[in-house]
């Protein structure tokens, strides 16, 4: 009998003991402490990436130091830049969360080879793994946030290398491009002025995606409604869009955000979501190019999913619903660091 009472007594004692205090954020000195073994370069590091077409370098920048939370940011596009993630800099820094800007190969300050064979999901996944290894990220500290195309890349990485991740954030991305195209066609398109939509479709039918008139129509009717709803787009967004690598973007996504028609056109991972066992946050927005109902559904398909809706936001919800996005992201990171698997928003 005593052998059964002893575990019970220990359990009762544990219940009366105060809970362990949450881990403290690093001090300001610790957060910005330089690595004595490295030349101080504001956290910037060029990482060699081996590919079938040779070795190239990608640009990364570490901001701060936190031994438990290291957040690698995967930008969208494909072919955009890290710059629009500047929206999170003050929020994450104030909480002592380490984050890493990263321009994927072909983007921003990274090398820009022109061989079309490089622009495949599998090669990008391998690139992310090489970046992880070079930065020394492990399951004890590695969180991966992918936004838009970066969300596709994050899902693919998590499916191939789940053992490396402490947490996953899928931001403003559906798990199916066919479903995304269907949403654009049946929901977003009909919300436009019928005359505007008719002219957009006519230009697309003629392949006139580079026509000034095409963007003249799409910008107010689609981009300002569903990509970023701020009256004046932030400088960081304009810089990221202005440096878009059109070769990569058009090849993989297609010529515009109004549906996908490139190499990603048939990508679909809905059936594989239940394989994701790490704590996963899915972020959606009410005015997104992506279906918020689909993204909420995704959070219920992964094993330990949480869903954050940005009610005022669009595709760049880190800008046009900034407080909701940033505070929700921080809550998730800190909750997982404290041992929780899900967060209710």
BELNORGI-V394946 format. One record per residue. N is the residue number from 0. PSI is psi in whole degrees, -180 to 180 (999 if undefined). OMEGA is omega in whole degrees, -180 to 180 (none if undefined). Layout:
n | psi | omega
N | PSI | OMEGA
N | PSI | OMEGA
This chain:
n | psi | omega
0 | -41 | -178
1 | -34 | -179
2 | -24 | 176
3 | -32 | -180
4 | -32 | -176
5 | -49 | 176
6 | -35 | 179
7 | -42 | 179
8 | -42 | 179
9 | -40 | 180
10 | -41 | 179
11 | -40 | 178
12 | -42 | 180
13 | -35 | -180
14 | -31 | -179
15 | -21 | -179
16 | 146 | 178
17 | 145 | 179
18 | 150 | 178
19 | 135 | -179
20 | 148 | 179
21 | 149 | 179
22 | 137 | -179
23 | 149 | 173
24 | 151 | 179
25 | 150 | 175
26 | 162 | 179
27 | -41 | 180
28 | -42 | -180
29 | -37 | -178
30 | -38 | -178
31 | 15 | -178
32 | 129 | 177
33 | 152 | 174
34 | 119 | -173
35 | -26 | -175
36 | -3 | -174
37 | 149 | 168
38 | 132 | -177
39 | 117 | -176
40 | 38 | 179
41 | 31 | 177
42 | -1 | -177
43 | 136 | 177
44 | 130 | 174
45 | 122 | -174
46 | 125 | 177
47 | 134 | 179
48 | 120 | 178
49 | 131 | 178
50 | 167 | 175
51 | -15 | -178
52 | 16 | 178
53 | -178 | -179
54 | 131 | 179
55 | 171 | -180
56 | 139 | 174
57 | 148 | -176
58 | 131 | 173
59 | 157 | 176
60 | 115 | 177
61 | 132 | 179
62 | 111 | 179
63 | -180 | 179
64 | 126 | 176
65 | 119 | -175
66 | -13 | -175
67 | -24 | -177
68 | 109 | 177
69 | 113 | -172
70 | 114 | 177
71 | 127 | -174
72 | 124 | 178
73 | 112 | -178
74 | 170 | -179
75 | -161 | -177
76 | -102 | -5
77 | 150 | 177
78 | 0 | 176
79 | -157 | 180
80 | 172 | 179
81 | -15 | -163
82 | -34 | -177
83 | -13 | 174
84 | -5 | 176
85 | -18 | 176
86 | -28 | -174
87 | -6 | -169
88 | -53 | -179
89 | -39 | -179
90 | -51 | -178
91 | -41 | 179
92 | -39 | -179
93 | -25 | 180
94 | 3 | 180
95 | 25 | -180
96 | 126 | 177
97 | 134 | 176
98 | 158 | -174
99 | 114 | 170
100 | 149 | -176
101 | 122 | 172
102 | 119 | 180
103 | 159 | 178
104 | 134 | -178
105 | -3 | -174
106 | 151 | 169
107 | -124 | -177
108 | 5 | 176
109 | 167 | 176
110 | 151 | -177
111 | 70 | 175
112 | 161 | -174
113 | 6 | -180
114 | 117 | -176
115 | -25 | -177
116 | -13 | 180
117 | -19 | -170
118 | 75 | 178
119 | 156 | 180
120 | -47 | -176
121 | -41 | -179
122 | -37 | 177
123 | -40 | 178
124 | -44 | 178
125 | -36 | 178
126 | -46 | 179
127 | -40 | 179
128 | -39 | 177
129 | -38 | 176
130 | -46 | 179
131 | -48 | -179
132 | -43 | -178
133 | -35 | -179
134 | -6 | 178
135 | 31 | 179
136 | 138 | -177
137 | 175 | 179
138 | -20 | 179
139 | -15 | -174
140 | -7 | -168
141 | 113 | 172
142 | 139 | -178
143 | 123 | 177
144 | 122 | 176
145 | 128 | -180
146 | 132 | 178
147 | -124 | 174
148 | -36 | 177
149 | -28 | 175
150 | -39 | 173
151 | -49 | -178
152 | -40 | 179
153 | -43 | 177
154 | -45 | -180
155 | -41 | 179
156 | -45 | -178
157 | -34 | 178
158 | -33 | -178
159 | -32 | -175
160 | 53 | -176
161 | -27 | -176
162 | -14 | -176
163 | -11 | -168
164 | 134 | 171
165 | -32 | 179
166 | 155 | -177
167 | 136 | 175
168 | 119 | 177
169 | 110 | -172
170 | 121 | 172
171 | 48 | 178
172 | 132 | 175
173 | 167 | -179
174 | 11 | -177
175 | 122 | 176
176 | -40 | 175
177 | -39 | 177
178 | -37 | 176
179 | -46 | 179
180 | -39 | 179
181 | -39 | 179
182 | -43 | 178
183 | -39 | -176
184 | -41 | -172
185 | -20 | -177
186 | -56 | -175
187 | -44 | -180
188 | -51 | -179
189 | -15 | 177
190 | -17 | -180
191 | 163 | 170
192 | 127 | -176
193 | -37 | -180
194 | -38 | 178
195 | -46 | 180
196 | -41 | -180
197 | -42 | 180
198 | -38 | 177
199 | -46 | -179
200 | -38 | 179
201 | -42 | 178
202 | -40 | 179
203 | -40 | 180
204 | -29 | 178
205 | 0 | -179
206 | 23 | -175
207 | 53 | -178
208 | -26 | -180
209 | 0 | 178
210 | 134 | 176
211 | -32 | -180
212 | -35 | -179
213 | -51 | 179
214 | -29 | 177
215 | -35 | 178
216 | -44 | -175
217 | -35 | -173
218 | -55 | 179
219 | -35 | -173
220 | -24 | -175
221 | -55 | -175
222 | -44 | -179
223 | -15 | 176
224 | -38 | -168
225 | -9 | 178
226 | -52 | 174
227 | 120 | -171
228 | 2 | 177
229 | 141 | -179
230 | -40 | 176
231 | 120 | -178
232 | 137 | 180
233 | 153 | 180
234 | -39 | -179
235 | -37 | 178
236 | -45 | 179
237 | -38 | 178
238 | -43 | -180
239 | -43 | 179
240 | -37 | -178
241 | -25 | -180
242 | 15 | 179
243 | 132 | 174
244 | 101 | -174
245 | -30 | 179
246 | -49 | -179
247 | -44 | -176
248 | -52 | -177
249 | -39 | -179
250 | -41 | -175
251 | -44 | -177
252 | -40 | -170
253 | -179 | -170
254 | -10 | -180
255 | 170 | 177
256 | -9 | -178
257 | 68 | -177
258 | 158 | -178
259 | 140 | -179
260 | 9 | -179
261 | -151 | -178
262 | -20 | -179
263 | -1 | -169
264 | -36 | -175
265 | 12 | -178
266 | 132 | -178
267 | 122 | 180
268 | 21 | -178
269 | -45 | -176
270 | -18 | -176
271 | -6 | -179
272 | -39 | 180
273 | -13 | 177
274 | -16 | -178
275 | 110 | -174
276 | -12 | 179
277 | 155 | 174
278 | 129 | -173
279 | 127 | 174
280 | 128 | 173
281 | 126 | 180
282 | 127 | 176
283 | 173 | -179
284 | 148 | -174
285 | -30 | -176
286 | 22 | -174
287 | 160 | 167
288 | -23 | -180
289 | 149 | -177
290 | 113 | -179
291 | -31 | 178
292 | -39 | 177
293 | -42 | -178
294 | -35 | 174
295 | -41 | 177
296 | -41 | 179
297 | -43 | -179
298 | -27 | 177
299 | -10 | -179
300 | -34 | 177
301 | 163 | -172
302 | -35 | -178
303 | 74 | -172
304 | 145 | 172
305 | 150 | -180
306 | 131 | 176
307 | 120 | 176
308 | 130 | 175
309 | 100 | -170
310 | -23 | 180
311 | -3 | -168
312 | 167 | 174
313 | -149 | -175
314 | -36 | 176
315 | 61 | -176
316 | -20 | 175
317 | -12 | 175
318 | -51 | -172
319 | 0 | 165
320 | 58 | -165
321 | -47 | -177
322 | -45 | 179
323 | -47 | -177
324 | -55 | -173
325 | -44 | -179
326 | -37 | 177
327 | -43 | 178
328 | -46 | -179
329 | -42 | 177
330 | -42 | 180
331 | -49 | -178
332 | -45 | -178
333 | -33 | 178
334 | -45 | 179
335 | -39 | 177
336 | -31 | 179
337 | 1 | 176
338 | 0 | 178
339 | 156 | 180
340 | -26 | -180
341 | 162 | 177
342 | 136 | 177
343 | 125 | 180
344 | 999 | none
